[in-house]
Amino acid sequence: MRLCQIDWNIIVQIITALFTLIVGFIAIWGDRIRSRYSPLRLKIEPQNLKGELTTWYNGPNMGKVYYYHLKVVNKSNWQLAKHCRVLLSGMYKKDSKDSFVYTEFNALHPFEWTPAEDGKEYVDITDSHVFDFGRIYENVNSFKVATRRYPNNFKGILMPNETIRYCLKIDAVGFRQKKDQIFEVTWNGQWSDDEEKMKYNVKIREVKD
């Protein structure tokens, strides 16, 4: 009785073909499968709300400035958040009757990633990435959100003894945020070189439902 001989060349060719098909399938449909069964989960969280005192330089000029930071956290399993940015979509400003009046911006304003010197509007995020939320310069009576740009008639600059709630939205490939995250800022107009004292002058908190 003669046993059938195994043609290993054919088996290798079959395995190679199957492997090629699987790789092609993953390349084409992998992102869609992951987005359906394991969608991206991104969230903005505090990084440094008490403020970080540093020095700014502009040629021969220099001065003191406080920076306030938030971060985008990627809570997904084994997924890279691609082409990610944070946008300022609107704001609520407290009026004289202690009611918050909403203002929607005509254009979305992207924030600066840290370090701002890199000049990036989009980044890929594996775990988390910090961005500049706002800043206060010494001898300048205003808190300015750290967007890359905004128009001359921008109404989101916070003056002393005012309260503004800023609406932030995450934008990334394959990610759609259900609702904005809102961060409230209040400043009494006082300045201190002591970070522990300054944190009581500027109060930042997330407004949750």
C-alpha positions as CSV (number, residue, x, y, z in Angstrom):
1,M,0.0,0.0,0.0
2,R,1.4,3.4,-1.0
3,L,0.8,6.4,1.2
4,C,0.0,9.8,-0.4
5,Q,3.0,12.1,-0.4
6,I,2.5,15.6,1.0
7,D,3.5,18.4,-1.4
8,W,4.8,21.0,1.1
9,N,5.3,23.6,-1.6
10,I,1.5,23.7,-2.3
11,I,0.8,23.9,1.4
12,V,3.2,26.8,1.8
13,Q,1.6,28.5,-1.1
14,I,-1.8,28.1,0.4
15,I,-0.8,29.4,3.8
16,T,1.0,32.3,2.1
17,A,-2.1,33.2,0.1
18,L,-4.4,33.0,3.2
19,F,-2.0,35.2,5.2
20,T,-1.9,37.7,2.4
21,L,-5.8,37.8,2.3
22,I,-5.9,38.2,6.1
23,V,-3.4,41.1,6.0
24,G,-5.3,42.8,3.2
25,F,-8.6,42.3,5.0
26,I,-7.2,43.9,8.2
27,A,-5.7,46.8,6.2
28,I,-9.0,47.6,4.5
29,W,-11.5,46.8,7.3
30,G,-9.5,46.8,10.5
31,D,-10.2,50.4,11.5
32,R,-14.0,49.9,10.8
33,I,-14.1,46.7,12.9
34,R,-12.2,48.3,15.8
35,S,-14.4,51.4,15.6
36,R,-17.5,49.3,15.8
37,Y,-16.6,46.8,18.5
38,S,-14.0,48.8,20.4
39,P,-14.6,52.5,19.6
40,L,-12.2,55.3,20.5
41,R,-12.8,56.7,24.0
42,L,-11.2,60.1,24.4
43,K,-11.7,62.6,27.3
44,I,-10.4,65.9,28.5
45,E,-9.0,65.8,32.0
46,P,-7.2,68.4,34.3
47,Q,-3.4,68.5,34.1
48,N,-2.5,71.6,36.1
49,L,-5.4,73.8,37.3
50,K,-3.5,75.7,40.0
51,G,-1.3,77.3,37.3
52,E,2.4,77.1,36.4
53,L,4.4,80.2,36.8
54,T,7.0,80.7,34.1
55,T,8.8,83.5,32.2
56,W,8.1,84.6,28.6
57,Y,10.6,86.2,26.3
58,N,10.1,88.4,23.2
59,G,13.4,89.8,22.1
60,P,14.7,92.1,24.8
61,N,11.3,92.0,26.6
62,M,10.4,89.5,29.3
63,G,7.8,89.0,32.0
64,K,5.9,86.5,34.1
65,V,3.0,84.4,33.0
66,Y,0.8,81.7,34.5
67,Y,-0.1,78.8,32.2
68,Y,-3.0,76.4,32.9
69,H,-3.1,73.0,31.3
70,L,-5.6,70.3,30.4
71,K,-4.9,67.0,28.7
72,V,-6.6,64.6,26.3
73,V,-6.6,61.0,27.7
74,N,-7.0,58.0,25.3
75,K,-9.0,55.5,27.3
76,S,-9.3,53.0,24.4
77,N,-7.8,49.6,24.3
78,W,-4.8,49.3,21.9
79,Q,-6.1,52.1,19.7
80,L,-4.2,55.1,18.5
81,A,-6.1,58.4,18.4
82,K,-5.1,59.8,15.0
83,H,-5.0,63.4,13.8
84,C,-6.4,64.7,17.1
85,R,-7.1,68.3,18.1
86,V,-9.1,70.2,20.7
87,L,-11.5,72.9,19.6
88,L,-13.2,75.8,21.4
89,S,-16.7,75.6,20.1
90,G,-18.6,78.2,22.3
91,M,-18.9,79.7,25.7
92,Y,-21.3,80.7,28.4
93,K,-20.7,84.0,30.1
94,K,-22.2,85.0,33.4
95,D,-24.2,88.2,33.2
96,S,-25.2,90.7,35.9
97,K,-28.2,88.5,36.9
98,D,-25.9,85.5,37.5
99,S,-27.3,83.8,34.4
100,F,-25.1,82.1,31.8
101,V,-25.6,83.4,28.3
102,Y,-24.4,81.1,25.5
103,T,-22.4,82.4,22.6
104,E,-21.6,80.1,19.6
105,F,-18.6,80.9,17.6
106,N,-18.7,81.2,13.8
107,A,-15.5,79.2,13.6
108,L,-14.0,76.5,15.8
109,H,-10.8,77.6,17.5
110,P,-8.1,74.9,18.0
111,F,-5.9,74.9,21.1
112,E,-2.1,74.8,21.3
113,W,-0.6,71.5,22.2
114,T,2.3,71.5,24.7
115,P,5.0,72.5,24.0
116,A,3.5,75.3,21.9
117,E,6.8,75.9,20.2
118,D,6.2,72.7,18.1
119,G,3.3,74.6,16.4
120,K,1.2,71.4,15.9
121,E,-2.5,71.6,15.5
122,Y,-2.9,67.8,15.1
123,V,-1.2,65.0,17.1
124,D,-1.6,61.3,17.4
125,I,-2.3,60.1,21.0
126,T,-1.4,56.8,22.5
127,D,-2.0,57.5,26.2
128,S,-2.4,61.2,26.8
129,H,-1.2,64.6,25.5
130,V,-1.2,67.9,27.3
131,F,-2.4,71.2,25.8
132,D,-2.4,74.8,26.9
133,F,-5.9,75.8,28.2
134,G,-5.2,79.4,29.2
135,R,-2.7,82.0,30.5
136,I,-2.5,85.2,32.5
137,Y,0.3,87.7,32.0
138,E,1.5,89.8,34.9
139,N,0.2,93.4,34.6
140,V,-2.3,92.3,32.0
141,N,-5.8,92.2,33.5
142,S,-7.2,89.3,31.5
143,F,-7.3,85.5,31.3
144,K,-6.9,84.3,27.7
145,V,-7.7,80.9,26.4
146,A,-4.7,79.4,24.6
147,T,-6.2,78.9,21.2
148,R,-3.9,79.1,18.2
149,R,-5.8,82.2,16.9
150,Y,-9.1,84.1,17.3
151,P,-10.6,87.1,15.6
152,N,-10.3,90.7,16.9
153,N,-13.9,90.7,18.1
154,F,-13.4,87.5,20.1
155,K,-15.6,87.7,23.2
156,G,-14.0,84.9,25.2
157,I,-11.3,86.9,27.0
158,L,-12.0,86.8,30.8
159,M,-11.7,90.0,32.7
160,P,-11.3,90.4,36.5
161,N,-14.3,89.3,38.5
162,E,-15.9,87.6,35.6
163,T,-16.9,84.0,35.0
164,I,-16.9,82.2,31.7
165,R,-17.7,78.6,30.8
166,Y,-15.7,77.4,27.8
167,C,-17.1,74.6,25.6
168,L,-14.3,72.2,24.4
169,K,-14.7,69.5,21.8
170,I,-12.2,66.7,20.8
171,D,-11.8,66.1,17.1
172,A,-10.0,62.9,15.8
173,V,-10.2,60.4,13.0
174,G,-13.1,58.0,13.7
175,F,-14.2,59.8,16.8
176,R,-17.4,61.8,17.4
177,Q,-17.9,63.4,20.7
178,K,-21.5,63.2,21.9
179,K,-21.3,66.6,23.8
180,D,-18.8,69.2,24.6
181,Q,-16.9,69.3,27.9
182,I,-17.3,72.5,29.7
183,F,-14.7,74.2,31.9
184,E,-15.5,77.2,34.1
185,V,-13.0,79.9,34.8
186,T,-13.3,82.6,37.5
187,W,-10.6,85.2,38.3
188,N,-10.7,87.8,41.0
189,G,-8.1,90.0,39.2
190,Q,-5.4,89.4,41.8
191,W,-1.8,88.3,41.0
192,S,0.7,86.5,43.2
193,D,4.1,85.0,42.5
194,D,3.2,82.3,45.0
195,E,1.5,79.4,43.1
196,E,-0.2,78.2,46.2
197,K,-1.8,81.7,46.7
198,M,-2.5,82.2,43.0
199,K,-4.6,79.0,42.9
200,Y,-7.2,80.8,45.1
201,N,-7.3,83.8,42.7
202,V,-8.0,81.7,39.6
203,K,-10.5,78.9,39.9
204,I,-11.0,76.4,37.1
205,R,-13.4,73.5,37.3
206,E,-15.2,71.2,35.0
207,V,-19.0,71.7,34.8
208,K,-20.7,68.3,34.8
209,D,-24.4,67.4,34.5
